[in-house]
Amino acid sequence: MMADEFAVPGDDAAGDRLTEMQDAPTGGADLDVGPEDRDRVALYGLLASGLQGPVGQDWLDVVSGLSGGAGDLADAIAALAKAASEADPKKLARDYHDLFIGVGRGELVPYGSYYLTGFLNEKPLALLRQDMRRLGMERDPEVKEPEDHIAALCQMMAGLIEGEFGDGSATAPSRFFRAHLATWAPYFFKDLAATDSGAVYPALGRLGQVFIELEDHADALFAERRGAV
């Protein structure tokens, strides 16, 4: 999927634009999604594509051209773009292995169950699978990792925002975010930002940290408005 350009969430300056990231998950859908939600989809897609496995030169080339936004989000995007422009894919593959795979276990364990309970495949994963069935999401049989991997959850959020899953309402992504990301993703991205594994993954962690904070704030406002109706 390639779009032209889009405004960054929370950006009040018309004309401050962020060039679109390849491979944001759209499922080929051509849905009536507003500019701000397209931004959210692309940012979730960027996080997912950067964390689902070692990234290649194509990913780095696209990310190195990203710019735009305002405030902390703009700073995080610029830092990631700079890190990507200077990165070596072979070094990044080693960094990814050390961070998330390791010998026995990586430095970080990017699963909701682990962050919430200290163990894999616990109740948070069971609850996620219930919601996946309810929303019409199916696990890819080729993927061996549990569904509460941070990259998978970011992909699911992108699909929910686009209306690819669920009933297409604004409440579906809000409830999913609150149940399956808000509870632990801020801590994961904070930990990722604090690692010393090169420059790309800490920068990706900082971008995730800032973006999830914006999402959390926006979701709280959405819940307030919903309660006032």
Order of alpha helices (4+ residues) and beta strands (2+ residues): beta-beta-alpha-alpha-alpha-alpha-alpha-alpha-alpha-alpha-alpha-alpha
